[in-house]
């Protein structure tokens, strides 16, 4: 299932990292950049620029609070 979503997202112009971050946020819900990096086993420095791109594409939504947390739009909206 995850690989299928990654492939579909890459077909419509997302990078592999963008797709992987989106899936983590979709599965985990309300998460921080640190948590995303830990789950994917990559550096935070590589995660935050991609989060910014996904926020601009309106695939992720920033959650207000003391720390930056993110939630994901539903796949039906993203892949439409």
N, C-alpha and C positions, 0 to 999 in steps of 0.2 A: 504493500500500500504506500509506504513512504517513498519508495523508489519511483512509483507511478506518479505521485504528486510532483516529485523533483523533475521528472522527465516532462510532464505537462507544463510545469512552470518554465523550464528551460526553452520549450518550444515557443512560448509567448514572450521571451526576452529577458527572463530572470537568470542570474548567474547561479551556479551550483550552491555557493555560500549563501546567497539570498534565499534560495529555496530551503536549504537546511535550517537556517535560522527561523524562517517562517514556520516550518514544521515543528520545531522545538517549542516556539511560542504558542502555536495552535494546540499542541498536546499538553503543555505544562500550564497554560493559562497565564496568570499575572506573575511575570518573571522579570528579573533585572538582567542587565547586560552581563554582569559577573556570572549569574546562574547559567545564562545561555552559553558563555564561553566554557564554563566548567562541564556542562553536559556534552558539548561538542568536542571537548578536549583541545581547544584552540586558545590563543592569547586574547585577552580583552581588547588589546589594541587592534586586532583584526576583526573584532565583532562590532565595535561601536560605529565605524564608518558605514558598515553595511546596514546597521539599524537605522542610521540617518537616511540612507537611500530608501529603505522600506517604509519609513515614516512619510517621506516625500511622495512615494508611490501610493500611499494610503492603504498599505497592506498591513502595517502595524499601527497601533494606536498607543500613544503615550498616556499613562495613567498618572493623574496628579498625586503628589505625595512628597515625603521627605527624600526618598530615593527614586530615581527614574525606573519605572516598571512599565512593562509593555504587554499588550494583549493583541490578538490577531483577528483580522476579518475572517469571516467564514470562507471556505474554499469555493463555494458556489459563486461568491461575489468576486473573488480574486481570479478565478479561472474563466469567468464569463466573458 
